[in-house]
């Protein structure tokens, strides 16, 4: 029996005004679906977390009309390099140009996530059918057979929003996910990670460096990459693991910051610190991305370590997968089963690609056994020097293969 659907009138409510929530909002608004975005913060946060935007993600965002803003505010990285910190050897360089037949954007765009939020807000502010509410905290929801009652608190007062659907894009500690009773399966690493931003120009100091660099070391690996920042000279971000017994205060102190940078980059000086942060890192995936008319996306649905820059990309891929399905349903077309299809496809992308790849990235950078470590570095070098192998490696590292594979999941 065919179910007769009617067009919705109530908005889709999105909890979380970060990059995934705002991308969801733009994708839905482009399909004539009214959205309300709820953000607990008083204003957009200048978040210095994710920045590496992989080719298929650039393609998705360009398809939403954002290419000019992305290119204007980002930094094009055409290659990335692996180093052995112990010997100083440049082990491998991967040229994204090998992907020229796979994508119109054969590069990684270093584009901070807060810039994406800013760009989308400038496009949507004042548009009919778009409402963003800052200083508004989600407090819970109740589902009916035909909608979702969303409870919020703003200005110290409780309010209720009658929504057609609810999307939780509210981060790894998602209240929407917890309130929905969705289990967050996985584990947390024992050590924390520290990110240090500095205006020191690493490329001028060492001609071997490019915009994205990975350093293998059995004791203290490092990711080093550049972003445009607010303008010249740009900012270099260094990500290190902390010692398990290292306190936050010790790691974040001027002595701790300078000591870590000088230890890793000896002979360099004048590390002017632009920002620093320390955070716990987990590998977790939600048991389901859908409970009735409630969906989760981005960090609310999955989190992973930052090596390889896959977290934000996966979240935007969630939004691009979910929004067209939700728009069809909102307009009275399609089938609710398409939301389960969203879960199947995006869970597979996380389990088979992002989780597996990021765990492997970390394990290989910190490998302690000298024989295994040398074998891995030799394999990496051989892969980079063999075009067919290098292209296959890049298809995985940039999530192109992930999208191709999950698109075939029924």
Secondary structure, DSSP 4 states (H G I P E B T S, - for coil): -PPP-----SPEEEE--SHHHHHHHHHHHTTT--EEEE-SSSS-----S--EE-HHHHHHHHHTT-HHHHHHHSEEE-EEEEEETTT--EEEEEEGGGGTTT-S--SEEE--HHHHHHHHHHHHTT-TTEEEESSEEEEEEEE-SS-EEEEEEETTEEEEEEESEEEE---TT-HHHHHTT--EEEEE-SS-EEEEEE---HHHH-TT--SEEEEE-SS--EEEEEE-TTSTT-EEEEEEEPPTT--HHHHHSHHHHHHHHHHHSTT-----EEEEEEE--EEEEES-SEETTEEE-GGGTEE--STTS-HHHHHHHHHHHHHHHHHHHHTT-S-THHHHHHHHHHHHIIIIIIIHHHHHHHHHHT---HHHHHHHHHHHHHHHHSHHHHHHHHHHHTTHHHHHHHTT--
